[in-house]
């Protein structure tokens, strides 16, 4: 996977400020179910801007993820950056993660702005019409491998065998795993960010709670342990949901905390198929004032059905890479979804945008 950005690198005055909330209208919650059913549609253009401001006096580095997927539901247009870095370039990790790596010598406060332009559209499936596509064997093999966060033995293998007992096809296995996640896991509102994505911890010490990296990560690990190629896609929400669910979209121009990972599985009759049980659990836990614990509740039913095979194009995927070692450091990350940075070799907290300091907006 390659990224061919248009590059500009000029010193500019960096201006940080409050981000206005977009004038969005959203249907009020009603007792009757909303219809959540993404349909094929036109390409929509989006642009996200990431701004970095760091104090001077010490050398620093930053690594900013950029959209690096070229698919039938997403395509990149450009990645342009400006600022006062001593060096900066787009790097592609062996696992396919593309990011802007910039170094600053510390002589002046660091300033950097990355603008990524891309197009997305709804991703849908017609279960009645198999397409029998082909995929590179190496890609499928990579989607069956264990990773640091996703061991495929021990409790993961045990739980996968229990969940898929009696399933005779890959579709049956995936459906059973998806249903088990929705029925037994939950969104833990106290989990920082998108969660660490540690599958064993989610099954044990975390008590089946977490956020998208934990819950969709568990789905992916269970699928792999069942012999079904699967992978997480790490990205960020960029627009509101068309269906009135506030939890399923970015509801302002400020998206510094709108990161979200989705999942997909390879089904030989259909190719890569969209999955997002974590967002079903997000609707159940946070869409209404009362925690909905029954997945057959009418508020949840449409989302539950739709996210097994479909998703809205109001989100962009950065990459599918795991166990990423960033250029210029030996620190390994389980995944790259947030801006990363360090000052004088000390890592900055990617979950604290205010202290980092970074800001991501849609434009």
Residue pairs with C-beta under 8 A, 6 or more apart in sequence:
1 68
1 69
1 70
1 92
1 96
1 98
2 92
3 66
3 68
3 76
3 79
3 90
3 92
3 98
5 66
5 76
5 78
5 79
5 80
5 90
6 78
6 79
6 80
7 79
7 80
7 81
7 89
7 90
8 80
8 81
8 82
9 81
9 82
9 83
9 85
9 88
10 82
11 82
11 83
11 84
11 111
12 82
12 83
12 84
12 111
12 113
13 111
14 51
14 53
14 83
14 111
14 112
14 113
16 51
16 53
16 357
16 359
19 252
19 253
19 254
19 359
19 361
20 253
21 252
21 253
21 254
22 251
22 252
22 253
24 240
24 251
24 252
26 240
26 244
26 246
26 251
27 34
27 244
29 287
29 288
32 298
33 298
33 299
33 301
33 302
34 243
34 244
34 245
34 299
34 302
35 243
35 302
36 243
36 245
36 248
36 302
36 303
36 306
37 302
37 306
37 310
38 122
38 123
38 124
38 306
38 310
38 311
38 312
38 313
39 122
39 124
40 121
40 122
40 124
41 121
41 122
41 313
42 121
43 75
43 119
43 120
43 121
44 119
44 120
44 121
44 239
44 313
45 77
45 117
45 118
45 119
46 117
46 118
46 119
46 120
46 238
46 239
46 316
46 362
47 115
47 116
47 117
47 118
47 362
47 363
48 115
48 116
48 236
48 238
48 255
48 316
48 360
48 361
48 362
48 363
49 113
49 114
49 115
49 116
49 360
49 361
49 362
49 363
50 64
50 113
50 114
50 116
50 339
50 358
50 359
50 360
51 112
51 113
51 358
51 359
51 360
51 361
52 62
52 64
52 83
52 102
52 110
52 111
52 112
52 113
52 339
52 341
52 356
52 357
52 358
53 109
53 110
53 111
53 357
53 358
54 60
54 62
54 104
54 109
54 110
54 341
54 343
54 356
54 357
55 109
55 110
55 343
56 106
56 107
56 108
56 109
56 110
57 106
58 106
58 343
58 344
59 103
59 104
59 105
59 106
59 343
59 344
60 103
60 104
60 106
60 110
60 341
60 342
60 343
60 344
61 101
61 102
61 103
61 104
61 328
61 329
61 341
61 342
62 100
62 101
62 102
62 104
62 110
62 112
62 339
62 340
62 341
63 99
63 100
63 101
63 326
63 327
63 328
63 336
63 339
63 340
63 341
64 99
64 100
64 102
64 112
64 114
64 339
64 340
65 97
65 98
65 99
65 234
65 318
65 319
65 336
65 337
65 338
65 339
66 76
66 79
66 90
66 98
66 99
66 100
66 114
66 116
66 318
67 74
67 76
67 79
67 98
67 116
67 118
67 235
67 316
67 317
67 318
68 76
68 92
68 96
68 97
68 98
68 318
68 319
69 76
69 233
69 317
69 318
69 319
69 320
70 76
72 123
73 120
73 121
73 122
73 123
73 313
74 118
74 119
74 120
74 121
74 313
74 316
74 317
75 118
75 119
76 116
76 117
76 118
77 117
77 118
77 119
78 115
78 116
78 117
79 90
79 98
79 100
79 114
79 115
79 116
79 117
80 114
80 115
80 117
81 88
81 100
81 102
81 112
81 113
81 114
81 115
82 112
82 113
83 102
83 110
83 111
83 112
83 113
84 104
84 108
84 110
84 111
84 112
85 102
85 103
85 104
85 110
85 112
86 103
86 104
86 105
87 102
87 103
88 100
88 101
88 102
88 103
88 112
89 100
89 101
90 98
90 99
90 100
90 101
91 98
91 99
91 100
91 101
91 327
92 98
93 99
93 319
93 321
93 324
93 325
93 326
93 336
95 319
95 320
95 321
95 322
95 323
95 324
96 319
96 320
96 321
97 318
97 319
97 320
97 321
97 324
97 336
98 318
98 319
99 326
99 336
100 112
100 114
101 326
101 327
101 328
102 112
103 328
104 110
106 344
115 363
118 316
120 238
120 313
120 314
120 315
120 316
121 313
122 310
122 311
122 312
122 313
123 274
123 310
123 311
123 313
124 309
124 310
125 270
125 273
125 274
125 309
125 310
127 270
127 309
130 269
130 270
131 269
131 270
131 271
132 268
132 269
133 270
133 271
135 266
135 271
135 272
140 229
140 266
142 231
143 224
143 229
143 230
143 231
143 266
144 224
144 227
144 229
145 224
146 152
146 153
146 224
147 322
147 323
147 334
148 322
148 323
148 332
148 334
149 196
149 197
149 198
149 199
149 217
149 221
149 322
149 334
149 335
150 156
150 199
150 217
150 220
150 221
150 224
150 322
151 199
151 200
151 221
152 221
152 224
152 225
154 200
155 200
155 203
155 204
156 199
156 200
156 203
156 221
156 222
156 225
157 225
159 203
159 222
159 225
160 177
160 221
160 222
160 223
160 225
160 226
161 225
161 226
163 176
163 177
163 180
163 222
163 226
164 172
164 173
164 176
164 177
164 226
167 173
167 175
167 176
167 226
170 227
170 228
170 265
170 267
170 268
171 267
171 269
173 223
173 226
173 227
173 228
174 223
174 228
174 265
174 267
174 273
174 275
175 308
177 219
177 222
177 223
177 226
178 219
178 275
178 277
178 308
180 222
181 215
181 218
181 219
181 222
181 277
181 278
181 281
182 277
182 280
182 281
182 284
182 295
182 304
183 295
184 208
185 202
185 208
185 209
185 210
185 215
185 218
185 277
185 281
186 208
186 209
186 281
186 284
186 285
187 209
187 210
187 211
187 215
187 278
187 281
187 282
187 284
187 285
187 286
188 195
188 206
188 209
188 210
188 211
189 285
189 286
191 209
191 210
191 211
191 214
192 351
193 211
193 213
193 257
193 259
193 338
193 350
193 351
194 211
194 212
194 213
194 214
194 259
194 260
194 261
194 337
195 210
195 211
195 212
195 213
195 214
195 215
195 217
196 213
196 214
196 334
197 213
197 214
197 217
197 232
197 261
197 334
197 335
198 206
198 214
198 217
198 334
199 214
199 217
199 218
199 221
201 214
202 208
202 209
202 210
202 214
202 215
202 217
202 218
203 218
206 214
210 218
211 278
212 260
212 261
212 262
212 278
212 279
212 282
213 232
213 234
213 261
213 335
213 337
214 278
215 277
215 278
215 281
216 232
216 261
216 262
216 263
216 275
216 276
216 277
216 278
217 232
217 261
219 230
219 263
219 275
219 277
219 278
220 230
220 231
220 232
220 263
223 229
223 230
223 265
224 230
228 265
228 266
228 267
229 265
229 266
230 263
230 264
230 265
230 266
230 275
231 263
231 264
231 320
232 261
232 262
232 263
232 320
232 322
232 335
233 261
233 262
233 263
233 264
233 317
233 318
233 319
233 320
234 259
234 261
234 317
234 318
234 319
234 320
234 321
234 335
234 336
234 337
235 259
235 260
235 261
235 262
235 315
235 316
235 317
235 318
235 337
236 250
236 255
236 258
236 259
236 260
236 315
236 316
236 318
236 337
236 360
237 249
237 250
237 255
237 258
237 259
237 260
237 314
237 315
238 250
238 255
238 258
238 314
238 315
238 316
238 362
239 249
239 250
239 314
239 362
240 249
240 250
240 251
240 314
241 248
241 249
241 312
241 314
242 312
242 314
243 312
245 283
245 287
245 303
246 287
247 279
247 282
247 283
247 286
247 287
248 279
248 282
248 283
248 303
248 312
248 314
249 312
249 314
250 258
250 314
250 362
253 361
253 362
253 363
254 359
254 360
254 361
255 360
255 361
255 362
256 353
256 358
256 359
256 360
256 361
257 353
258 360
259 337
259 338
260 279
260 315
261 278
261 335
261 337
262 274
262 275
262 276
262 279
262 311
262 315
262 317
263 274
263 275
263 276
263 277
263 278
264 272
264 273
264 274
264 275
265 272
265 273
265 275
266 272
266 273
267 273
273 309
274 307
274 309
274 310
274 311
275 307
275 308
275 309
276 307
276 311
277 307
279 303
279 307
280 295
280 300
280 303
280 304
280 307
283 292
283 299
283 300
283 303
284 291
284 292
284 293
284 295
284 297
284 300
285 291
285 292
287 299
288 299
292 299
292 300
294 300
295 301
295 304
318 336
318 337
319 336
321 335
321 336
322 334
322 335
323 332
323 333
323 334
324 332
324 333
324 334
324 335
324 336
325 331
325 332
325 333
326 333
326 336
326 340
329 342
331 347
333 340
338 350
338 351
339 350
339 353
339 356
339 358
339 360
340 347
340 348
340 350
341 347
341 348
341 350
341 356
341 358
342 348
348 355
348 356
349 355
349 356
350 356
353 359
353 360
